[in-house]
Amino acid sequence: MTEKETLISKLSDLEKFALIGYIYTNDRINAYLASRGKKLTANKNSLNVQSSRWINSPEVQAFLDVERARRFTAIEQSTAESDTRSKDDVIRELNLLANQETEPRRKSEILMKLADLQQMKKQDEETEESKVSFYRPLKCSECILYKNAKNELNKE
């Protein structure tokens, strides 16, 4: 068994269930309350400290790391099945990932990619009317009208 597996084995099924809920809601206190299985009588401050201590424990962190990795690989596998995506689909999925992510560094990376994609979307929406066309002047010898008029004068 790896180190993470041994740490995770120390958690009860109820704690694992509560931690999966925590991954989706980011509500530390309710996850802690659900993991205990009984009504706690602690005051709000001590409950906050206990839930913080529980979430930051090595067993819980190991489980959260493994579960998030499993969830991201599941998302990657589902994306591999549907290779063609529109930019709107990618933007929607990045928004979901950004909302679910709790690690600030990873969340900022997702948001930066999202901003880049939205900027690209704006560039694609540029219409023909907004483009500026430049015409270079022609010499008389290159102009079709001049050539036609000269040919008619030569025929007469």
N, C-alpha and C positions, 0 to 999 in steps of 0.2 A: 504494500500500500504506500502511496505517496504521502507526503506530509499533509497536503490539503485534504486528502481522503480521510486520514486519521483525525484531522481536526473536525471535518464535517460529520464523521461518525459519532462525535460527542453530542451533536444536536439531536433533539427529539423531533419526531414527525410533525408535531404541532408547531415547533419553532421553525422548521423548514417551510411549512405552509404559510406561516405569518411572514417569513422573509420574502417569499414569492410575492405576497401582497405588497410588501414594502417596496419591492423593485418597481411595481406599477404605480404606487401611490406616493412614495417618498414620505409617508407619514410614520415617523419613527415611534411616536408614543402609542398610536393604535396598534402598530405591529408588535410592540412590546407587550401591550395588554393582551392581545390575541395569543401571543406565545405562552403566556402564563396559564391560560385555561381557567382561571378563577378571577373573581373581582378583587382588585387590589384596593387597599384602604390608604395608601400613601398619599401625601399631599402633592400638589402640582409640581413644586420645585424638586422634591425628592424623586418623583416619577420621571421628571425630565432628566435628572442626573442618572438614574438607573437605566433608562432607555438609551441614553447616550453611551453609557459604559457597556451595555449589552451589544449595541450596534458596532462599537469599535473593538469588540473582543476578536481575537484571532480566528475563532471558530466561525463566527458570523461573517467576518470579512472573507474568509476562504470560501464559504458557501456562496456569498454574493458574487465573488469573482467568477467562480465556476458557472453559476447560473446565468450571469450576464454574458459570459463567453458562449454558453450554449444557445442563448437567445439570439445573439448576433450571428452565430453560424447558421441558425435556422433561417434567419432573415436573408443571409447571403445565399443559402441554397434555394430559397424561393425566388430570389432575384436571378439566379442562374437559370432557372426553369423558364422564366419569361425574359428573354434577352432584349426584346425591343420595348423600350419605355419612352414615353414622351417626357419632355422637360417638366410638365406639370406633375406627372407621376413621381419623378425624382424629387421635386420640390416638396410634394406632399409627404413622401417617406422621410425626407430629411427633417421636416418639421416634427413628425412623430418621434424620430430618434432624439431630436434636440429636447423635446418635452420629457422624454423618459430618462435621459442621461442625468446622472447626479455628479459625476466627476467634472469639475470646472474646466480642466484643460481639454478634455475630450469634447465637452459641450461647445467650447469656443471654436474648436476645429470644425465641428459640424456646422455651426452658425456661419463661419467664414465661407465654407463651401456653398452654403445656401445663398449667401449674399452674392457670391460669384455667379451662381446659376441664374439668379434673378436679374443680374446685370446683363448676362448673355441673352436672356429672354427679351430685355428691352432693346438690345441691339438687333435682334431678329425682327422685331416689329417695325423697324424703320421702313417707311414706304418710299415709293418712287418720287412722290411729290417733295419729300424733304431732301432728296439728293440734289446737289448743285451740279449742273452741266456746264462745262467750259468749251467754247468753240474757238478754234484757232483760225486766224484769218488766212484766206487763200490768195495766192498770186493770181493775177488775171489769166495767165497762161494755164493755170490749173482749173479754172472755173468752167463748168459745163455750159453755162449760159453764154459766156464769152466765146467759147469754142464754137457753139452752134451759130451764134450771130456772125462770127468771122467766116464760117463755112458758107453761110447764105450770101454774104457779100462777095465772096470769091466766085460763087456760081453765077452771079448776075453779071 
